[in-house]
């Protein structure tokens, strides 16, 4: 059997936390700007000035959609760069970062460069926020946990950060267009958004930083772009497409969340109806509405994803940025799972453009594969 030629041919794309197909409206807008605006926004001639105008208009649109100041919006190459820029550039860099072992690698790794002080994690993959016994330079907490999907106590962490008079960073890569962001944007010093998980294009993300020019230090030097905080040529067409993706995600958030939750529920109902031995790790009432992390008993984790891939079911163990790691996601071990059970976990994540019946069909297909694997073991 040949490989599918595109995402349209995949039987069931259930890995939308790694990235979603681009929204047709966003792609059309990108192509229009890319065709009509070929200049470099740093150039002083008319083509450059036009490109600059498009770029700054995109910045203003993002700011209006998020109800923040335009000068606090920085365009980056992706969520990884946005998180690195915040974690390594905010607060007293001689002091460690306070966070939990449930963050994306793009937060955990730069935090280790500064030094990390760790909160514990409860059985639902939520950080147990508490005051540290040592000075820290930054508090960081993801909004929606990438693998399990648990929503985190961001407001509580922000109150602690304010008490300690240190900045607070939030990675909201998984929640744009899925969970309202108003509260997060009000209480955090910086927020990273990754629109390619919400119908945007890969290669462009946004970092919102309060009073960015006074509070953030750059990682790169060599250009004056993005207020010298992120040097390098910014694509006006990517910025414009990203602005539209964010606008649509904010306006449509409620409807998208409802649709995602319906698909997830139909999927879970089908798994339960098949009587496959499993354990749902995602707390449904306090999670990103499109995510389900499931532990399957008596299944060799090394065989699980390839078996699903053979029937064109795209799923994952967790974050795409650490998918090549031989270790299971750190959050599962922090929750108290054994390493063998953690290796038998699969993350399924859904899109708002899928209908509930698709969720039911996908659940039946997954249950059939797992039933055969469990019988073999």
Phi and psi in degrees as a GROMACS rama.xvg file:
@    title "Ramachandran Plot"
@    xaxis  label "Phi"
@    yaxis  label "Psi"
@TYPE xy
-79.8929  159.714  UNK-2
-68.9348  147.566  UNK-3
-64.9094  145.793  UNK-4
-82.6423  -19.5686  UNK-5
-159.878  174.805  UNK-6
-62.3157  -22.6042  UNK-7
-68.4822  -22.1027  UNK-8
-91.2605  -11.4138  UNK-9
-67.5439  133.842  UNK-10
-55.0499  -54.9496  UNK-11
-143.761  112.467  UNK-12
-87.6852  102.461  UNK-13
-119.027  37.2076  UNK-14
-133.424  47.2585  UNK-15
-75.4248  -10.9387  UNK-16
-73.4668  -18.5152  UNK-17
-81.2689  -26.2226  UNK-18
160.39  148.38  UNK-19
-110.871  153.201  UNK-20
-58.326  144.368  UNK-21
-65.4523  141.718  UNK-22
-66.4546  133.959  UNK-23
-58.5415  -34.0574  UNK-24
-67.5482  -37.4708  UNK-25
-69.3269  -43.6642  UNK-26
-63.4406  -41.4617  UNK-27
-62.7266  -40.2947  UNK-28
-66.0507  -41.9026  UNK-29
-58.903  -48.3028  UNK-30
-63.6731  -37.5291  UNK-31
-62.6597  -47.7368  UNK-32
-69.5081  -40.9925  UNK-33
-60.8894  -36.7765  UNK-34
-74.6168  -38.7527  UNK-35
-94.956  -8.66026  UNK-36
-134.986  76.8929  UNK-37
-84.5108  -6.34795  UNK-38
-75.915  163.923  UNK-39
-88.7035  124.649  UNK-40
-65.4315  -8.6845  UNK-41
-92.4371  -7.31466  UNK-42
-79.9203  149.843  UNK-43
-92.9132  -11.179  UNK-44
-75.7558  177.542  UNK-45
-63.0132  -33.7013  UNK-46
-67.5662  -38.9967  UNK-47
-67.1664  -41.2217  UNK-48
-63.8144  -38.7266  UNK-49
-65.0709  -42.6415  UNK-50
-62.7791  -39.0856  UNK-51
-63.952  -40.3474  UNK-52
-63.2858  -41.4708  UNK-53
-63.3942  -43.5032  UNK-54
-61.5234  -46.8012  UNK-55
-70.4857  -30.1614  UNK-56
-66.2765  -40.2952  UNK-57
-62.077  -40.381  UNK-58
-61.8349  -43.1496  UNK-59
-65.0641  -37.1805  UNK-60
-65.4092  -42.7479  UNK-61
-61.2066  -45.7307  UNK-62
-60.4581  -42.9376  UNK-63
-65.5531  -40.7149  UNK-64
-64.7212  -34.6879  UNK-65
-97.1631  -3.77931  UNK-66
58.6666  48.4946  UNK-67
-128.487  172.722  UNK-68
-76.3209  141.53  UNK-69
-61.3123  -35.838  UNK-70
-67.5967  -12.8145  UNK-71
-94.3893  4.37768  UNK-72
-102.311  119.48  UNK-73
-115.863  133.908  UNK-74
-90.7521  131.727  UNK-75
-126.16  175.675  UNK-76
-80.2519  -17.5546  UNK-77
175.865  175.655  UNK-78
-62.3249  -32.6116  UNK-79
-62.786  -46.1247  UNK-80
-65.131  -41.2594  UNK-81
-60.5245  -44.7388  UNK-82
-66.3165  -42.72  UNK-83
-61.1798  -42.4289  UNK-84
-61.7659  -41.4256  UNK-85
-72.4767  -47.5361  UNK-86
-67.7554  -35.4501  UNK-87
-93.037  -9.71097  UNK-88
-115.262  -4.08259  UNK-89
-109.048  146.266  UNK-90
74.3557  -171.07  UNK-91
-78.0205  107.768  UNK-92
-73.7679  -6.7317  UNK-93
-82.5278  -7.16041  UNK-94
-112.382  152.796  UNK-95
-74.6562  172.116  UNK-96
-100.056  135.342  UNK-97
-95.789  120.69  UNK-98
-161.531  -177.376  UNK-99
-120.45  157.584  UNK-100
-78.9587  44.7522  UNK-101
-127.621  8.96106  UNK-102
-80.2984  161.136  UNK-103
-65.5404  150.142  UNK-104
-54.196  -29.1141  UNK-105
-71.4399  -8.75419  UNK-106
-103.64  -45.2407  UNK-107
-61.9908  -44.7025  UNK-108
-67.0746  -48.8055  UNK-109
-64.9599  -29.2108  UNK-110
-64.1328  -37.8203  UNK-111
-65.5463  -27.9878  UNK-112
-62.7532  -41.058  UNK-113
-82.1526  -24.81  UNK-114
108.163  138.9  UNK-115
-126.066  137.147  UNK-116
-113.159  125.27  UNK-117
-106.959  132.83  UNK-118
-75.829  162.256  UNK-119
-84.4368  170.165  UNK-120
-124.919  136.52  UNK-121
-87.2494  -177.198  UNK-122
-69.7413  -11.7068  UNK-123
-103.156  13.6136  UNK-124
66.3492  35.7089  UNK-125
-108.652  139.366  UNK-126
-66.945  137.382  UNK-127
-93.6841  96.641  UNK-128
-74.4169  126.382  UNK-129
-148.918  158.926  UNK-130
-76.9249  131.956  UNK-131
-74.2583  162.515  UNK-132
-93.7141  3.85973  UNK-133
-137.081  160.28  UNK-134
-64.4746  143.435  UNK-135
-133.273  159.564  UNK-136
-105.721  -14.7663  UNK-137
-160.495  142.713  UNK-138
-107.391  134.677  UNK-139
-134.855  132.191  UNK-140
-148.73  127.768  UNK-141
-66.7724  151.581  UNK-142
-81.5325  -55.2276  UNK-143
-120.192  117.441  UNK-144
-61.8857  134.639  UNK-145
-65.6331  -43.4007  UNK-146
-86.7342  -51.1194  UNK-147
-86.2329  -28.012  UNK-148
89.5848  2.29467  UNK-149
-63.9006  133.451  UNK-150
-77.86  136.963  UNK-151
-99.473  155.966  UNK-152
-76.6269  66.2765  UNK-153
-63.014  -41.7376  UNK-154
-63.3983  -42.2453  UNK-155
-62.0925  -42.912  UNK-156
-64.995  -38.0788  UNK-157
-66.2601  -37.3905  UNK-158
-63.3714  -39.5378  UNK-159
-65.5083  -43.3218  UNK-160
-60.1408  -42.3108  UNK-161
-63.7171  -40.0023  UNK-162
-61.6563  -38.7822  UNK-163
-86.6535  -4.53604  UNK-164
59.7936  47.2224  UNK-165
-128.371  156.49  UNK-166
-71.1665  160.923  UNK-167
-128.035  126.443  UNK-168
-110.191  140.664  UNK-169
-126.785  127.607  UNK-170
-91.2004  107.774  UNK-171
-108.205  30.9023  UNK-172
-59.6979  -36.4331  UNK-173
-91.6676  -2.63618  UNK-174
-112.395  -12.9198  UNK-175
-59.339  124.139  UNK-176
79.2283  1.83464  UNK-177
-122.893  -33.2489  UNK-178
-137.923  138.802  UNK-179
-56.9732  141.604  UNK-180
-107.072  -1.12556  UNK-181
-53.1534  -48.726  UNK-182
-64.8532  -41.7963  UNK-183
-63.2057  -45.3403  UNK-184
-66.2162  -27.9876  UNK-185
-75.4764  -36.0025  UNK-186
-100.431  -16.3893  UNK-187
-94.6623  151.754  UNK-188
-74.5044  -39.5681  UNK-189
-141.288  148.614  UNK-190
-138.193  127.667  UNK-191
-98.9921  131.077  UNK-192
-120.661  138.902  UNK-193
-123.713  83.9008  UNK-194
-62.5388  -17.106  UNK-195
-68.0405  -10.7043  UNK-196
-90.236  1.86683  UNK-197
-135.176  37.68  UNK-198
89.4765  3.42617  UNK-199
-87.2121  -178.61  UNK-200
-93.5861  145.986  UNK-201
-67.7512  149.214  UNK-202
101.651  2.27052  UNK-203
-149.272  131.791  UNK-204
-139.431  177.753  UNK-205
-130.657  135.723  UNK-206
-116.104  119.801  UNK-207
-97.2931  123.111  UNK-208
-131.934  121.777  UNK-209
-62.5992  131.649  UNK-210
48.996  51.0927  UNK-211
-52.8285  -43.5997  UNK-212
-66.8922  -23.1394  UNK-213
-97.4674  -20.9961  UNK-214
-110.217  -19.6566  UNK-215
-110.269  136.824  UNK-216
-106.732  137.745  UNK-217
-73.291  154.669  UNK-218
-90.5488  -31.1266  UNK-219
-114.531  152.642  UNK-220
-129.84  161.413  UNK-221
124.977  6.8672  UNK-222
-168.169  160.563  UNK-223
-97.6595  7.6553  UNK-224
-66.2002  156.024  UNK-225
49.3542  49.6551  UNK-226
58.4006  33.2005  UNK-227
66.5828  3.84418  UNK-228
-86.8464  -19.1802  UNK-229
-148.054  77.4887  UNK-230
-65.598  149.233  UNK-231
129.407  148.078  UNK-232
-65.266  127.87  UNK-233
-95.2554  134.843  UNK-234
-79.0077  115.963  UNK-235
-60.2972  -36.2642  UNK-236
-69.1479  -41.0783  UNK-237
-65.7748  -39.8473  UNK-238
-63.4611  -43.3863  UNK-239
-64.4748  -42.1208  UNK-240
-65.6683  -38.5721  UNK-241
-65.5495  -40.7509  UNK-242
-60.0895  -43.9236  UNK-243
-65.3895  -41.886  UNK-244
-59.9276  -40.1831  UNK-245
-69.5745  -42.8041  UNK-246
-57.7717  -47.8384  UNK-247
-64.6294  -40.5891  UNK-248
-63.336  -39.5059  UNK-249
-70.2285  -47.7134  UNK-250
-65.853  -38.4236  UNK-251
-96.9747  7.71391  UNK-252
-54.8279  -48.0223  UNK-253
-61.6617  -47.5284  UNK-254
-66.3092  -39.1814  UNK-255
-63.5369  -45.2333  UNK-256
-60.4985  -41.6819  UNK-257
-64.5618  -42.4445  UNK-258
-66.2165  -42.8336  UNK-259
-61.8675  -44.648  UNK-260
-62.3746  -36.1077  UNK-261
-66.9026  -42.2498  UNK-262
-63.9803  -45.5606  UNK-263
-59.3407  -42.733  UNK-264
-64.8797  -41.7423  UNK-265
-63.567  -38.9607  UNK-266
-62.0349  -48.699  UNK-267
-65.4821  -38.0922  UNK-268
-61.4391  -39.0572  UNK-269
-67.9826  -37.9519  UNK-270
-63.3705  -45.1681  UNK-271
-64.2161  -41.801  UNK-272
-63.6252  -27.2187  UNK-273
-81.066  -6.48516  UNK-274
58.9025  39.8271  UNK-275
-85.1302  133.65  UNK-276
-66.6725  115.852  UNK-277
-157.388  169.213  UNK-278
-141.238  119.294  UNK-279
-79.1014  121.798  UNK-280
-93.3163  -20.7023  UNK-281
-78.2496  125.679  UNK-282
-76.9246  103.512  UNK-283
-60.1603  -32.8186  UNK-284
-83.1016  -6.38103  UNK-285
-141.733  55.0703  UNK-286
-144.822  166.891  UNK-287
-62.3755  128.684  UNK-288
-69.3894  -5.27645  UNK-289
-105.055  1.00683  UNK-290
-111.979  138.79  UNK-291
-141.919  113.989  UNK-292
-99.365  122.068  UNK-293
-124.602  132.183  UNK-294
-97.1489  127.638  UNK-295
-109.153  120.289  UNK-296
-69.3509  149.342  UNK-297
59.728  36.0443  UNK-298
-127.093  131.247  UNK-299
-74.392  114.306  UNK-300
-58.5758  -25.9928  UNK-301
-69.5709  -21.4032  UNK-302
-98.7968  -14.9029  UNK-303
-67.4107  -58.0119  UNK-304
-66.3894  -40.1173  UNK-305
-61.0177  -36.3664  UNK-306
-65.9701  -39.0499  UNK-307
-67.9588  -39.0611  UNK-308
-63.6548  -32.0317  UNK-309
-63.5844  -27.3327  UNK-310
-102.643  20.2328  UNK-311
62.5774  39.6053  UNK-312
-104.763  112.414  UNK-313
-92.3424  112.041  UNK-314
-139.894  -172.665  UNK-315
-156.451  167.424  UNK-316
-79.5282  -30.9102  UNK-317
176.087  -144.513  UNK-318
-54.2162  132.883  UNK-319
-63.3663  -28.3604  UNK-320
-70.7436  -15.6847  UNK-321
-123.611  19.4637  UNK-322
-67.0335  -21.9309  UNK-323
-83.9825  -3.63486  UNK-324
-72.359  139.49  UNK-325
-74.5779  -11.0398  UNK-326
-92.0334  146.028  UNK-327
-68.7909  163.014  UNK-328
-53.5563  135.181  UNK-329
-59.2473  -31.6805  UNK-330
-62.9686  -33.408  UNK-331
-67.8058  -39.4842  UNK-332
-69.1745  -37.8759  UNK-333
-64.6637  -27.755  UNK-334
-75.0703  -12.272  UNK-335
106.254  4.81439  UNK-336
-73.1111  147.052  UNK-337
-69.4696  160.376  UNK-338
-64.0131  -37.0627  UNK-339
-67.7524  -41.0238  UNK-340
-68.5034  -38.66  UNK-341
-60.3708  -34.7631  UNK-342
-72.1378  -16.1545  UNK-343
-95.3813  10.1548  UNK-344
-90.6424  145.156  UNK-345
-132.2  135.345  UNK-346
-97.5274  124.541  UNK-347
-110.958  130.062  UNK-348
-137.089  137.276  UNK-349
-115.609  163.605  UNK-350
-113.595  152.607  UNK-351
-71.0998  -14.8195  UNK-352
-86.8727  -1.80335  UNK-353
-91.4641  142.572  UNK-354
-89.8993  163.902  UNK-355
-62.2256  -34.3969  UNK-356
-62.8438  -35.1406  UNK-357
-60.4632  -39.9364  UNK-358
-60.321  -41.3132  UNK-359
-65.6843  -44.2345  UNK-360
-63.8213  -42.4362  UNK-361
-63.0462  -42.1879  UNK-362
-60.3358  -40.4539  UNK-363
-66.3862  -40.376  UNK-364
-64.6052  -44.6769  UNK-365
-63.4231  -43.5689  UNK-366
-61.9805  -37.5244  UNK-367
-63.9715  -44.3037  UNK-368
-63.9507  -45.6782  UNK-369
-66.9607  -35.6557  UNK-370
-60.8404  -42.9667  UNK-371
-66.5176  -40.2756  UNK-372
-67.0397  -40.4518  UNK-373
-67.0143  -35.9801  UNK-374
-65.8491  -38.7555  UNK-375
-64.4801  -36.7991  UNK-376
